[in-house]
Amino acid sequence: MNYYRAISNDRPQAVDNLSSPTTVYLRKNIQAVEVEDIETGNIRTEYHYEEAAISKDEYIDILRAQIEDNETVLTEILFGGDEK
């Protein structure tokens, strides 16, 4: 997955699956940065982060894999490993 640098005036959500009907935006390393507005001299907050865009189908596949991993871990915790 390729992440690119992005900046926003509003704090972004780590996972945005609502703003586009076809794309999910994944964000990481979100940092609030105080910057001075060149025109007014006022200090404001910007958010710097890394962002990747994937299709909703790819996102569903990622969620399915995470669910399978969770089920495996729970099985090991509850039953001491795979039941046969």
C-alpha positions in Angstrom: 0.0 0.0 0.0 1.4 3.4 -1.0 1.1 6.3 1.4 1.7 9.9 0.5 2.0 13.0 2.6 -1.0 15.2 3.1 -2.0 18.3 5.0 -5.5 19.4 6.3 -6.9 22.2 8.3 -9.3 19.7 9.9 -8.3 16.7 12.0 -8.7 13.7 9.6 -10.2 10.4 10.7 -7.8 7.5 10.7 -10.2 5.6 8.4 -12.6 7.5 6.1 -15.0 5.2 4.4 -17.8 7.7 4.0 -16.5 10.6 1.9 -16.4 8.6 -1.3 -18.7 5.9 -2.7 -15.8 3.9 -4.1 -12.7 4.7 -2.1 -11.5 4.3 1.5 -8.8 6.6 2.8 -6.4 5.2 5.4 -4.4 7.7 7.4 -1.5 7.3 9.8 1.1 9.4 11.7 -1.4 12.2 12.2 0.3 15.2 13.9 -1.1 18.6 14.8 1.3 21.3 13.7 1.1 25.0 14.7 1.8 27.3 11.8 1.8 31.0 11.3 -0.5 32.4 8.6 1.7 34.5 6.4 -1.1 37.0 5.5 -2.5 37.6 9.0 0.3 36.5 11.3 -2.2 34.4 13.3 -1.2 31.0 14.6 -3.4 28.1 13.4 -3.3 24.3 13.6 -2.7 22.1 10.5 -2.7 18.3 10.5 0.2 16.6 8.7 -0.3 12.9 8.0 0.3 10.0 5.6 -2.6 8.8 3.5 -3.4 5.8 1.3 -6.4 5.4 -1.0 -7.8 1.9 -1.6 -11.0 0.6 -3.1 -13.9 -0.4 -0.8 -13.4 -4.0 -2.0 -9.8 -3.9 -1.0 -10.8 -2.5 2.4 -13.4 -5.3 2.8 -10.7 -7.9 2.1 -8.5 -6.4 4.8 -11.3 -6.5 7.3 -12.1 -10.1 6.4 -8.4 -11.1 7.0 -8.4 -9.3 10.3 -11.6 -11.1 11.4 -10.0 -14.5 10.4 -6.9 -13.6 12.4 -9.0 -12.6 15.4 -11.0 -15.9 15.2 -7.7 -17.9 15.1 -6.3 -16.1 18.2 -9.6 -16.5 20.1 -9.7 -20.2 19.3 -6.2 -20.6 20.6 -7.0 -18.7 23.8 -10.3 -20.4 24.5 -9.5 -24.0 23.3 -5.7 -24.2 23.3 -5.4 -24.3 19.5 -7.3 -25.6 16.6 -10.1 -28.0 17.4 -10.0 -31.3 15.5 
